Amino acid sequence: MVAWKTGMKMGLGALGVAGAVALLAGRVDAGALSAAESLRLAEQALERGQVDRALTHGARAALRGEDRRVVLGAQSVLCLGHLRQGAGASALKACSAVADARPDDWRALNNRGIARYQTGDYAGAAADYRAALAAGGPAKMLDANLALAEKQRMLAQR
């Protein structure tokens, strides 16, 4: 319950620049769609590669969602959208909300690891990849991610 409340309190910070700009520009109409419908549209847009649209709908769902499932789903969309844009700091906020709420979900841990990697936190990324392995994620992929994070961590220490 605490992680969900934290996710709700993240507000504009979790939306990232694109989501906040969309909200402030009026592209996120607070009254038109329910949070669940916004989440559905965000997921569809992400599947189609329409990242900006996904972030816009994800921002609405995150702000309006009263249901834990909807809020976490919206945070997942924001996490993935920001990762695809290479916006590591924005991705890290959203990915952390999901990983904190679902500490046994290897996908959430892997996504947060990718966000940490993008922000240069190679030790944190490695820790997330190890946790994702322990949670039952695919060893081949996670071992590769872990090796890359460890290599970058060592290079950064030189």
C-alpha positions in Angstrom: 0.0 0.0 0.0 2.8 2.4 0.8 4.5 1.9 -2.6 1.2 2.7 -4.3 0.7 5.9 -2.3 4.3 6.8 -3.2 3.5 6.3 -6.9 0.4 8.5 -6.5 2.4 11.2 -4.8 5.0 11.3 -7.6 2.8 13.6 -9.6 4.4 15.6 -12.4 7.9 14.3 -11.5 7.0 10.8 -12.7 5.5 12.1 -15.9 8.8 13.4 -17.1 9.2 16.4 -19.4 7.1 15.0 -22.3 4.2 14.1 -20.0 4.3 17.4 -18.0 4.5 19.4 -21.2 1.5 17.5 -22.7 -0.4 18.1 -19.5 0.3 21.8 -19.3 -0.3 22.2 -23.1 -3.8 20.9 -22.6 -3.3 17.7 -24.6 -4.3 15.8 -21.5 -7.9 16.6 -21.0 -8.8 15.8 -17.4 -12.4 15.1 -18.1 -12.7 13.3 -21.3 -11.6 9.7 -20.5 -11.5 7.5 -17.4 -8.1 6.5 -16.0 -8.6 2.9 -17.1 -9.5 4.0 -20.7 -6.4 6.3 -20.7 -4.3 3.4 -19.6 -5.7 1.2 -22.4 -5.0 3.9 -25.0 -1.5 4.4 -23.6 -0.7 0.6 -23.8 -2.0 0.5 -27.4 0.1 3.5 -28.4 3.2 2.0 -26.8 2.6 -1.2 -28.8 2.3 0.8 -32.0 5.5 2.8 -31.3 3.7 6.0 -30.6 5.7 6.9 -27.6 4.6 10.6 -27.2 0.9 9.5 -27.4 1.6 6.7 -24.9 3.2 9.2 -22.5 0.3 11.6 -22.8 -2.3 8.9 -22.0 -0.1 7.4 -19.4 0.3 10.7 -17.7 -3.5 11.1 -17.5 -4.0 7.6 -16.1 -1.3 8.1 -13.5 -2.8 11.4 -12.3 -6.4 10.3 -12.4 -6.1 6.6 -11.4 -7.7 5.7 -8.1 -7.2 2.0 -8.6 -3.8 0.5 -7.7 -3.7 -1.6 -10.9 -4.4 1.4 -13.1 -1.8 3.6 -11.4 0.9 0.9 -11.6 0.0 0.1 -15.2 0.3 3.8 -16.0 3.7 4.0 -14.2 4.8 1.0 -16.3 3.8 2.7 -19.5 5.6 5.9 -18.4 8.7 3.8 -17.5 8.8 2.1 -20.9 8.0 5.2 -22.8 10.8 7.2 -21.2 13.2 4.3 -21.6 12.5 4.2 -25.3 13.2 8.0 -25.5 16.4 7.6 -23.6 15.1 9.8 -20.8 16.8 7.9 -18.0 16.0 10.2 -15.1 12.3 10.4 -16.0 12.2 6.6 -16.6 13.9 5.9 -13.3 11.2 7.7 -11.3 8.4 5.7 -13.0 10.3 2.4 -13.1 11.1 2.7 -9.4 7.5 3.2 -8.5 6.6 0.0 -10.2 9.7 -2.0 -8.9 9.0 -0.8 -5.4 5.4 -1.9 -5.6 6.3 -5.2 -7.2 9.7 -6.3 -5.8 9.3 -9.9 -7.1 8.5 -8.9 -10.7 11.6 -9.5 -12.7 10.4 -7.3 -15.5 9.9 -4.3 -13.2 13.4 -4.9 -11.7 15.0 -5.3 -15.2 13.3 -2.0 -16.4 14.6 -0.1 -13.4 18.0 -1.6 -14.0 17.9 -0.3 -17.6 16.9 3.2 -16.3 19.7 3.1 -13.8 22.1 2.1 -16.5 20.9 5.0 -18.7 21.6 7.4 -15.8 25.1 6.0 -15.2 24.2 4.2 -11.9 25.9 0.9 -13.0 26.1 -0.5 -9.5 22.4 0.0 -9.0 21.7 -1.5 -12.4 23.7 -4.6 -11.5 21.8 -4.9 -8.3 18.5 -4.7 -10.1 19.6 -7.3 -12.7 20.7 -9.7 -9.8 17.3 -9.2 -8.1 15.6 -9.9 -11.4 17.5 -13.1 -11.8 16.6 -14.1 -8.2 12.9 -13.3 -9.1 13.0 -15.9 -11.9 13.7 -13.8 -14.9 15.4 -15.2 -18.1 19.0 -15.9 -17.2 20.5 -15.4 -20.6 19.2 -11.9 -21.0 19.7 -10.8 -17.4 23.2 -12.3 -17.3 24.1 -10.2 -20.4 22.6 -7.1 -18.8 24.5 -7.8 -15.6 27.8 -8.3 -17.5 27.4 -5.0 -19.3 26.6 -3.1 -16.1 29.5 -4.6 -14.3 31.9 -3.8 -17.2 30.6 -0.2 -17.3 31.0 0.0 -13.5 34.6 -1.1 -13.7 35.4 1.3 -16.6 33.8 4.2 -14.7 36.1 3.5 -11.7 39.3 3.9 -13.7 
